[in-house]
Amino acid sequence: MSTAAESVVTTPSQDSSEVEELLETLLSAHELTISGGDRNVRLPTDVRRVLVQAVSALAQGDAVVVAAQRTQLTTREVADLLGVSRPTAVRLLEDGAIPYTQPGRHRRVALADVLRYQEELERHRDTALAELANQEADPVFEGFIPTR
């Protein structure tokens, strides 16, 4: 996937107690503002949510990657995001699983639609896994003789 800018943070620049304090502040605040000079700007909820996720990961010792992403993707970028081949991504588009536009020769896919498909696929997988886990295991399988 091509990105305009990418930044990787592996360790917080402050000690862990300051990171934990920042995380607690981010989690407890209903509204955050940033002050700079004589201006106060309210932090949008989505930005606050990203900050909470990033600081949580850093507090646990994980690395954080922040990458800018266009909102209109090519089929190659869709494939990379979903972890499938480009022909599989094209098949998903043509089967109607993910909406797309084709203003000219090339398909364009909205990032939001790909993310929505990913979430739907994950929900479907979770449901199937839960159903499998809830099935009662038959103690004697056909053709097998218990030996113990």
WOVEN-V825801 format. One record per residue. N is the residue number from 1. RES is the residue in one small letter. SS is DSSP state (2 for helix, 1 for strand, 0 for the rest). PSI is psi in degrees with one decimal (NA if undefined). Layout:
BEGIN
N_RES_SS_PSI, N_RES_SS_PSI
END
This chain:
BEGIN
1_m_0_133.2, 2_s_0_136.1, 3_t_0_150.2, 4_a_0_-40.3, 5_a_0_144.6, 6_e_1_140.2, 7_s_1_134.5, 8_v_1_128.9, 9_v_1_121.4, 10_t_0_-30.8, 11_t_0_143.5, 12_p_0_148.4, 13_s_0_-20.7, 14_q_0_168.1, 15_d_0_163.4, 16_s_2_-30.4, 17_s_2_-35.1, 18_e_2_-36.8, 19_v_2_-43.5, 20_e_2_-38.5, 21_e_2_-41.5, 22_l_2_-42.5, 23_l_2_-44.5, 24_e_2_-40.8, 25_t_2_-44.4, 26_l_2_-39.8, 27_l_2_-35.0, 28_s_2_-21.7, 29_a_0_136.2, 30_h_0_-28.3, 31_e_0_134.3, 32_l_0_144.6, 33_t_1_149.7, 34_i_1_130.5, 35_s_1_133.9, 36_g_1_115.7, 37_g_0_-121.0, 38_d_0_14.6, 39_r_1_142.4, 40_n_1_124.4, 41_v_1_129.6, 42_r_1_132.2, 43_l_0_123.3, 44_p_0_151.8, 45_t_2_-41.3, 46_d_2_-39.2, 47_v_2_-40.8, 48_r_2_-41.5, 49_r_2_-41.0, 50_v_2_-41.6, 51_l_2_-41.7, 52_v_2_-45.4, 53_q_2_-43.1, 54_a_2_-46.0, 55_v_2_-36.3, 56_s_2_-44.9, 57_a_2_-43.5, 58_l_2_-39.4, 59_a_2_-28.3, 60_q_0_0.4, 61_g_0_10.0, 62_d_0_158.1, 63_a_0_153.2, 64_v_1_131.6, 65_v_1_126.2, 66_v_1_121.3, 67_a_1_130.3, 68_a_0_141.6, 69_q_0_134.3, 70_r_0_158.3, 71_t_0_-13.4, 72_q_1_122.3, 73_l_1_154.2, 74_t_0_170.2, 75_t_2_-32.8, 76_r_2_-44.0, 77_e_2_-37.2, 78_v_2_-46.0, 79_a_2_-44.6, 80_d_2_-42.4, 81_l_2_-39.1, 82_l_2_-13.0, 83_g_0_34.1, 84_v_0_172.6, 85_s_0_161.1, 86_r_2_-42.1, 87_p_2_-35.6, 88_t_2_-40.8, 89_a_2_-42.7, 90_v_2_-41.3, 91_r_2_-41.3, 92_l_2_-40.5, 93_l_2_-47.6, 94_e_2_-27.8, 95_d_0_-7.2, 96_g_0_7.2, 97_a_0_-32.6, 98_i_0_124.8, 99_p_0_150.7, 100_y_0_166.3, 101_t_1_156.5, 102_q_0_79.3, 103_p_0_-28.5, 104_g_0_-121.2, 105_r_0_-26.0, 106_h_0_143.5, 107_r_0_145.6, 108_r_1_135.6, 109_v_1_134.2, 110_a_1_133.7, 111_l_2_-41.0, 112_a_2_-37.1, 113_d_2_-38.4, 114_v_2_-44.0, 115_l_2_-37.8, 116_r_2_-42.5, 117_y_2_-42.8, 118_q_2_-45.5, 119_e_2_-41.6, 120_e_2_-41.8, 121_l_2_-41.8, 122_e_2_-41.8, 123_r_2_-42.6, 124_h_2_-43.0, 125_r_2_-43.7, 126_d_2_-41.1, 127_t_2_-45.6, 128_a_2_-40.3, 129_l_2_-41.0, 130_a_2_-39.7, 131_e_2_-42.0, 132_l_2_-41.3, 133_a_2_-29.3, 134_n_2_-13.0, 135_q_0_138.0, 136_e_0_132.7, 137_a_0_131.7, 138_d_0_121.6, 139_p_0_-29.2, 140_v_0_115.0, 141_f_0_143.1, 142_e_0_127.4, 143_g_0_-12.4, 144_f_0_140.2, 145_i_0_120.2, 146_p_0_134.0, 147_t_0_-13.5, 148_r_0_NA
END
